[in-house]
Amino acid sequence: MPQLNPAPWFFILVFSWLVFLTIIPPKILAHTFPNDPTPQNTEKPKTENWIWPWH
């Protein structure tokens, strides 16, 4: 297997990570969802014991 010159490939690797870490995250974090969830009532429903007729 022939050896590759690492100089251009290392530059491509560094440049691609630079793009991934500086340009793409702000675009993703700026995305807003059209339907933001609203908090629901946090009260627990009142539960009752079951009355089994055969016990």
C-alpha positions as CSV (number, residue, x, y, z in Angstrom):
1,M,0.0,0.0,0.0
2,P,1.6,3.3,-1.0
3,Q,2.3,5.9,1.6
4,L,0.4,9.2,1.2
5,N,1.8,12.6,1.8
6,P,0.1,13.7,5.0
7,A,0.4,17.4,4.4
8,P,-2.7,17.9,2.2
9,W,-4.8,15.3,4.0
10,F,-4.0,16.8,7.4
11,F,-5.0,20.3,6.1
12,I,-8.3,18.9,4.8
13,L,-8.9,17.2,8.1
14,V,-8.3,20.3,10.1
15,F,-10.3,22.5,7.8
16,S,-13.3,20.1,7.8
17,W,-13.3,20.0,11.6
18,L,-13.0,23.8,11.7
19,V,-16.1,24.0,9.5
20,F,-17.9,21.4,11.7
21,L,-17.1,23.2,15.0
22,T,-17.5,26.8,14.0
23,I,-20.1,27.1,11.2
24,I,-22.6,24.2,11.7
25,P,-23.3,24.3,15.5
26,P,-24.7,27.9,15.5
27,K,-26.9,27.1,12.6
28,I,-28.3,24.1,14.4
29,L,-28.7,25.9,17.7
30,A,-30.5,28.8,16.1
31,H,-33.2,26.4,14.9
32,T,-36.5,27.0,16.6
33,F,-39.3,24.6,16.8
34,P,-42.8,25.8,15.8
35,N,-44.6,24.0,18.6
36,D,-42.8,24.6,21.9
37,P,-44.3,22.3,24.5
38,T,-46.2,24.0,27.3
39,P,-45.9,22.6,30.8
40,Q,-48.9,20.5,31.8
41,N,-50.5,20.3,35.2
42,T,-48.1,18.6,37.6
43,E,-50.8,17.4,40.1
44,K,-51.0,13.7,40.4
45,P,-54.3,12.1,39.6
46,K,-56.1,10.8,42.7
47,T,-56.0,7.0,42.6
48,E,-58.3,4.7,44.5
49,N,-57.9,1.1,45.5
50,W,-59.6,-1.5,43.4
51,I,-62.3,-3.5,45.1
52,W,-62.2,-7.1,43.8
53,P,-65.4,-8.9,44.3
54,W,-63.8,-12.4,44.6
55,H,-61.5,-11.5,47.5
